[in-house]
Amino acid sequence: MKMVDLFVAQLEREAAISRRSLERVPEGRPDWKPHEKSMPLQYLSTLVASMPSWIEMAILQDELDLATGEKPPAWTKNGELLDTHEKAVARGLKALRGTTDEHLMTSWKLKVAGQTVMEAPRHVVIEDTFTHLAHHRGQLSVYLRLNGAAVPSIYGPTADEQSFR
């Protein structure tokens, strides 16, 4: 099996999990955070929603400079957040389906103000994107709980859902 096929299947699985979490993000609390050092709910949920588009970036761009990177769109209605997610997933899937394993072996760079802070093969960047997504989605599940929203089944049952979806 090709790497590309594995990544497509993984993105499809992870997208469904993220969607279930994002559907439950409460509206009207964009600045809420559990601690002064935590990121606000709107920023965190937008990050989770838009992260699948990082796969497109890792495939189509040779580098990203965080000093000039675009910021994800703000939202006020949950439907806008879900739309951001669906578009990000579509972009990631399209890029994956249009690339090759050989291309995924080539180098990609992360820069800050012109300085390279990380360089790795694209497939590693994509693998790390999935891990990063799981990390932030885990944070989001805590935010959901603290805001009284039901926490969906992610990789197994929760106190609110006993299924293994």
Buried (B, 14 or more C-beta within 10 A) or exposed (E): EEBBEBBBEBBEEBBEBBBBBBBBBBEEBBEBBBEEEBBBBBBBBBBBBBBBBBBBBBBBEEBBBEEEEEEBEEBEEBEBBBBBBBBBBBBBBBBBEEBEEEBBEEEBBBBBEEEEEBEBBBBBBBBBBBEBBBEBBEBBBEBBBEBEBEBBBBEEEBEEBEEEE
